[in-house]
Amino acid sequence: MRRRSLLIAVPAGMVTLAACGDDKDDSSKASDSASPSAPATSAAPAPKIVDGPLPAITAGTKFGEKPTVAKGSGEPSKDLAVRTVIAGSGRTMAENDFVVANYLGQIWATGKSFDNSYDSKKPLLIQLTQGRVIDGWRYGLAGRKAGSRVEMAIPPTWGYGPQGNQDAGIKGTDTLVFVIDVEETFNAKSSAEGKAVAQDNIDLPKIGTNTDGKAPSVTVPKSDAPTKLVSAYVLEGDGAEVKAEQTVLCQFKGVVWDSGKEFESSYKQGQLSQFALPQMQQVVKGLAQGLTGKKVGSRVLVVVPPDLAYGDTPPSGGVIKKGSTLVFSVDILAAM
């Protein structure tokens, strides 16, 4: 079994989908790479950010290449040292954004690497929010642009604190050095931006194609609901196909076919959602099946018949009734 990412302390909340299932989600298992984890409590004051000292990157100097980093020289700063090594031109990151990044982490004093994502070729998907990532990342990446390589030296105060991280061999006095290649960043206003696909089946719902971060319209026809699962592109992206074992970061909106009433929406919640597809198989099986095989960067219409949704046991007190067919519009922003 692969180690859980050290960077993550708390899983970024999986959508409950109409209050179904218990909220003890296991989505942390989706982040399998071995990175640095936030301590259980994280209440340090905001750091002063300085531009050094920082060790030299001696090899792997291009964005996306696994870097080789020299051992720290002398005493590290007591402040958070951050330097943009390669300046990107993407969206500026802010606290609470999600980032997709490759990284290498090592200990200042010894130069020993305790974690990296380059070897597994699986970038980390993580949210820059308190308690979900060490504070050094949260503060050090804010204000930097996607497409950038950022190097930072993080004192214990904004790393693992005086307790360190025994599993990773990090002592409570260790300053940590990271090189981070930020591939993409997403926030609550993100949308899929794929190519529009004709929606010419009059018996299926029509989904809006806006890409302004606002909820798309979902227009359900007056015809009978299909009895089999429907999964179709509304906007077709050019990313990799989603695999059944992955977690997807998404915007979504769900409505009931018969009434057209909305039952849940990331747009209304004002935050992106993560669907761990293996877990979703236990919640709304048809949604997991409908997203599997679709390309990252796409907006997908998924129509889920009752036998692949809640069937005769809908969540209590909501608009989903016994035998309801569910209609989803899902923007697949990233998959890990």
C-alpha positions as CSV (number, residue, x, y, z in Angstrom):
1,M,0.0,0.0,0.0
2,R,1.3,3.4,-0.9
3,R,1.8,6.0,1.8
4,R,-0.7,8.8,2.1
5,S,0.6,12.2,1.2
6,L,2.4,13.8,4.1
7,L,1.2,17.3,2.9
8,I,-2.4,16.4,3.7
9,A,-3.8,16.5,7.2
10,V,-7.5,16.5,6.5
11,P,-9.2,15.2,3.3
12,A,-10.6,18.0,1.1
13,G,-14.4,17.4,1.7
14,M,-16.1,15.0,-0.6
15,V,-19.6,16.0,-1.6
16,T,-22.3,14.3,0.4
17,L,-24.8,14.2,-2.5
18,A,-28.1,15.0,-0.8
19,A,-26.9,14.1,2.7
20,C,-26.5,10.4,1.8
21,G,-24.0,8.2,3.5
22,D,-22.0,9.0,6.6
23,D,-19.6,11.9,6.4
24,K,-16.6,9.9,7.4
25,D,-15.3,9.9,3.9
26,D,-12.0,8.2,3.1
27,S,-11.0,10.5,0.2
28,S,-7.6,11.0,1.7
29,K,-6.7,7.7,0.1
30,A,-6.9,9.4,-3.2
31,S,-3.7,11.3,-2.4
32,D,-1.2,8.4,-2.3
33,S,2.0,10.2,-3.1
34,A,4.4,10.6,-0.1
35,S,4.5,14.4,0.6
36,P,4.6,16.6,3.8
37,S,1.5,16.6,6.0
38,A,-0.1,19.4,8.0
39,P,0.0,19.0,11.8
40,A,-3.3,18.3,13.5
41,T,-3.5,21.9,14.7
42,S,-2.3,24.8,12.6
43,A,-2.6,28.2,14.3
44,A,0.8,29.9,13.8
45,P,0.7,33.6,12.9
46,A,1.3,34.6,9.3
47,P,5.0,34.4,8.5
48,K,7.3,37.1,7.2
49,I,8.3,36.1,3.7
50,V,11.9,36.6,2.7
51,D,13.8,35.6,-0.5
52,G,16.5,33.5,1.1
53,P,18.7,31.8,1.9
54,L,17.8,28.9,-0.3
55,P,19.9,26.0,-1.6
56,A,20.9,25.8,-5.2
57,I,19.0,23.6,-7.7
58,T,22.0,21.8,-9.3
59,A,20.2,19.6,-11.8
60,G,16.7,19.1,-13.3
61,T,16.4,22.9,-13.7
62,K,13.5,22.9,-16.2
63,F,9.9,23.1,-15.1
64,G,8.5,19.6,-14.7
65,E,11.9,17.9,-14.3
66,K,12.8,16.2,-11.1
67,P,15.2,18.7,-9.4
68,T,18.4,17.9,-7.5
69,V,18.8,20.3,-4.7
70,A,22.0,21.0,-2.7
71,K,22.2,20.7,1.0
72,G,21.4,23.9,2.9
73,S,24.5,26.0,3.7
74,G,24.8,27.6,7.1
75,E,21.7,28.5,9.2
76,P,18.3,28.7,7.5
77,S,16.2,31.8,8.0
78,K,13.7,31.8,10.9
79,D,11.3,33.4,8.4
80,L,9.6,31.7,5.4
81,A,12.0,31.9,2.5
82,V,10.3,31.8,-0.9
83,R,11.7,32.4,-4.4
84,T,10.0,32.0,-7.8
85,V,12.7,30.1,-9.8
86,I,10.6,30.0,-13.0
87,A,7.8,32.5,-13.4
88,G,4.6,31.1,-14.9
89,S,1.9,33.0,-16.7
90,G,-1.2,31.2,-15.4
91,R,-3.8,32.3,-12.8
92,T,-2.5,33.8,-9.6
93,M,-3.0,31.4,-6.6
94,A,-4.8,32.4,-3.5
95,E,-5.7,30.8,-0.2
96,N,-8.4,28.1,-0.5
97,D,-7.5,27.4,-4.1
98,F,-6.8,23.9,-5.3
99,V,-3.4,23.3,-7.0
100,V,-2.1,20.5,-9.1
101,A,1.7,20.3,-8.5
102,N,4.8,18.2,-8.6
103,Y,7.2,18.7,-5.8
104,L,10.3,17.5,-4.0
105,G,10.9,17.9,-0.3
106,Q,14.1,17.5,1.6
107,I,15.7,18.5,4.9
108,W,17.8,21.6,5.0
109,A,20.6,20.3,7.3
110,T,21.1,16.9,5.6
111,G,19.9,17.4,2.1
112,K,18.0,14.1,2.5
113,S,14.8,13.9,0.4
114,F,11.8,12.7,2.3
115,D,9.2,13.0,-0.4
116,N,8.7,13.7,-4.1
117,S,5.9,13.2,-6.7
118,Y,8.2,13.1,-9.8
119,D,9.2,9.5,-9.5
120,S,5.5,8.3,-9.4
121,K,4.6,10.7,-12.2
122,K,1.5,11.5,-10.2
123,P,1.2,15.2,-9.4
124,L,-0.4,16.1,-6.1
125,L,-3.9,17.7,-6.0
126,I,-4.3,19.7,-2.8
127,Q,-6.2,22.7,-1.4
128,L,-4.3,25.7,0.0
129,T,-6.3,25.9,3.2
130,Q,-5.6,25.7,6.9
131,G,-5.4,22.1,8.2
132,R,-5.2,20.5,4.8
133,V,-1.7,21.5,3.9
134,I,1.3,22.7,5.9
135,D,1.2,26.5,6.4
136,G,4.5,27.0,4.5
137,W,2.7,25.9,1.3
138,R,-0.4,27.9,2.1
139,Y,1.4,31.1,2.6
140,G,4.3,30.5,0.2
141,L,2.3,29.7,-2.9
142,A,-0.3,32.5,-2.4
143,G,0.3,35.2,-5.0
144,R,2.4,33.0,-7.3
145,K,1.2,32.0,-10.8
146,A,0.3,28.7,-12.2
147,G,3.1,27.4,-14.4
148,S,5.7,28.6,-11.9
149,R,8.5,26.7,-10.2
150,V,8.7,27.9,-6.6
151,E,11.5,27.0,-4.1
152,M,10.9,27.5,-0.4
153,A,12.6,26.9,3.0
154,I,10.0,26.3,5.7
155,P,10.9,26.5,9.4
156,P,9.2,24.2,11.8
157,T,6.7,26.9,12.8
158,W,5.1,26.7,9.4
159,G,5.9,23.0,8.8
160,Y,5.3,20.3,11.4
161,G,6.0,22.3,14.5
162,P,8.0,21.0,17.4
163,Q,6.6,17.5,17.1
164,G,8.0,17.1,13.6
165,N,6.9,14.1,11.5
166,Q,8.4,10.9,12.8
167,D,7.2,8.7,9.9
168,A,9.0,11.0,7.4
169,G,12.1,11.3,9.5
170,I,11.5,15.0,10.2
171,K,12.6,16.3,13.6
172,G,10.9,19.2,15.3
173,T,13.9,21.4,14.6
174,D,14.1,20.7,10.9
175,T,13.7,23.3,8.3
176,L,12.2,21.8,5.1
177,V,13.2,22.7,1.6
178,F,10.7,22.3,-1.3
179,V,10.8,22.7,-5.0
180,I,7.3,22.9,-6.4
181,D,6.2,23.0,-10.0
182,V,2.6,24.3,-10.0
183,E,0.9,22.9,-13.1
184,E,-2.7,24.2,-12.6
185,T,-4.8,26.0,-10.1
186,F,-8.6,26.1,-9.6
187,N,-11.1,28.0,-7.5
188,A,-14.8,28.2,-7.0
189,K,-15.2,30.2,-10.3
190,S,-13.4,27.6,-12.4
191,S,-15.2,25.9,-15.3
192,A,-14.5,23.3,-17.9
193,E,-13.4,24.9,-21.1
194,G,-13.7,22.2,-23.7
195,K,-15.1,22.3,-27.2
196,A,-19.0,22.4,-27.3
197,V,-20.6,19.2,-28.5
198,A,-24.0,19.2,-30.3
199,Q,-26.9,18.3,-28.0
200,D,-29.3,17.1,-30.6
201,N,-31.2,14.4,-28.8
202,I,-34.5,16.0,-27.9
203,D,-35.2,13.3,-25.3
204,L,-32.2,14.3,-23.2
205,P,-31.7,17.3,-20.9
206,K,-29.9,20.3,-22.4
207,I,-27.0,21.8,-20.4
208,G,-25.7,25.3,-20.7
209,T,-22.3,25.8,-22.2
210,N,-21.2,28.9,-20.4
211,T,-17.6,28.9,-19.1
212,D,-17.8,31.9,-16.7
213,G,-17.8,29.9,-13.5
214,K,-21.5,30.3,-13.0
215,A,-23.9,27.3,-12.8
216,P,-25.0,26.1,-16.2
217,S,-28.7,25.8,-17.0
218,V,-30.2,22.3,-16.9
219,T,-33.4,22.0,-18.9
220,V,-35.1,18.6,-18.5
221,P,-37.5,17.6,-21.4
222,K,-41.1,16.6,-20.8
223,S,-40.5,13.1,-22.2
224,D,-40.0,10.0,-20.0
225,A,-36.7,9.5,-18.4
226,P,-34.3,7.0,-19.9
227,T,-34.1,3.6,-18.2
228,K,-30.4,3.2,-18.8
229,L,-27.4,5.3,-17.8
230,V,-26.6,8.3,-20.1
231,S,-23.2,9.9,-20.1
232,A,-22.5,12.5,-22.9
233,Y,-20.1,15.4,-23.5
234,V,-21.5,18.9,-23.3
235,L,-18.0,20.4,-23.6
236,E,-15.3,18.0,-24.6
237,G,-11.9,18.6,-23.1
238,D,-8.5,17.3,-24.2
239,G,-7.2,15.9,-20.9
240,A,-6.5,12.3,-19.9
241,E,-9.5,10.0,-19.5
242,V,-10.7,9.6,-15.9
243,K,-10.0,6.1,-14.5
244,A,-12.4,4.3,-12.2
245,E,-10.0,4.4,-9.2
246,Q,-9.4,8.2,-9.4
247,T,-10.7,11.2,-7.5
248,V,-12.1,14.0,-9.6
249,L,-12.1,17.7,-8.7
250,C,-15.2,19.2,-10.2
251,Q,-18.0,21.7,-10.4
252,F,-21.4,20.0,-10.5
253,K,-25.1,20.6,-10.4
254,G,-27.7,17.9,-9.8
255,V,-31.5,18.0,-10.4
256,V,-34.3,15.6,-10.3
257,W,-35.8,14.6,-13.7
258,D,-39.5,14.6,-12.7
259,S,-39.5,17.9,-10.9
260,G,-36.5,19.7,-12.3
261,K,-35.7,20.7,-8.8
262,E,-32.0,21.1,-7.8
263,F,-30.9,18.9,-4.9
264,E,-27.2,19.8,-4.7
265,S,-24.7,22.1,-6.3
266,S,-21.1,23.1,-5.8
267,Y,-21.9,26.5,-7.3
268,K,-24.4,27.2,-4.5
269,Q,-21.9,25.9,-1.9
270,G,-19.3,28.3,-3.3
271,Q,-16.6,25.6,-3.3
272,L,-15.3,22.9,-5.6
273,S,-16.1,19.3,-4.8
274,Q,-14.1,16.1,-5.0
275,F,-15.6,12.8,-6.0
276,A,-13.6,9.7,-5.1
277,L,-15.1,7.4,-7.7
278,P,-14.6,4.1,-5.8
279,Q,-16.5,5.7,-2.9
280,M,-19.1,7.2,-5.2
281,Q,-19.8,3.6,-6.3
282,Q,-21.3,3.2,-2.9
283,V,-23.3,6.4,-3.1
284,V,-24.6,7.1,-6.6
285,K,-23.1,4.3,-8.7
286,G,-24.3,5.7,-12.0
287,L,-22.4,9.0,-11.4
288,A,-19.1,7.1,-10.9
289,Q,-19.8,5.1,-14.0
290,G,-20.8,8.1,-16.0
291,L,-17.6,10.0,-15.3
292,T,-15.2,7.1,-15.8
293,G,-13.6,7.3,-19.3
294,K,-14.5,10.9,-19.8
295,K,-11.7,13.5,-20.4
296,V,-10.4,16.0,-17.9
297,G,-11.4,19.5,-18.9
298,S,-14.9,18.4,-20.0
299,R,-18.5,19.2,-19.0
300,V,-20.5,16.0,-18.9
301,L,-24.2,15.3,-18.8
302,V,-24.9,12.2,-16.7
303,V,-28.5,10.9,-16.3
304,V,-28.7,8.3,-13.6
305,P,-31.7,5.9,-13.5
306,P,-33.1,4.9,-10.0
307,D,-31.4,1.5,-9.9
308,L,-28.0,3.3,-10.2
309,A,-28.9,6.1,-7.8
310,Y,-31.0,5.8,-4.6
311,G,-33.7,3.5,-5.9
312,D,-36.4,2.9,-3.3
313,T,-34.3,4.4,-0.4
314,P,-33.8,8.1,-1.2
315,P,-32.3,10.5,1.4
316,S,-35.0,11.7,3.8
317,G,-36.4,15.2,3.7
318,G,-35.1,16.2,0.3
319,V,-36.4,16.6,-3.2
320,I,-35.1,13.2,-4.3
321,K,-38.0,10.8,-4.0
322,K,-38.4,7.0,-4.3
323,G,-37.6,6.0,-7.8
324,S,-36.1,9.3,-8.9
325,T,-34.0,9.7,-12.0
326,L,-31.1,12.1,-11.4
327,V,-29.6,14.5,-13.8
328,F,-26.0,15.9,-13.3
329,S,-23.9,18.5,-15.1
330,V,-20.3,17.8,-14.0
331,D,-17.2,19.9,-15.0
332,I,-14.2,17.6,-14.6
333,L,-11.4,20.1,-13.7
334,A,-8.7,17.6,-12.6
335,A,-8.3,13.9,-11.8
336,M,-5.9,12.2,-9.4
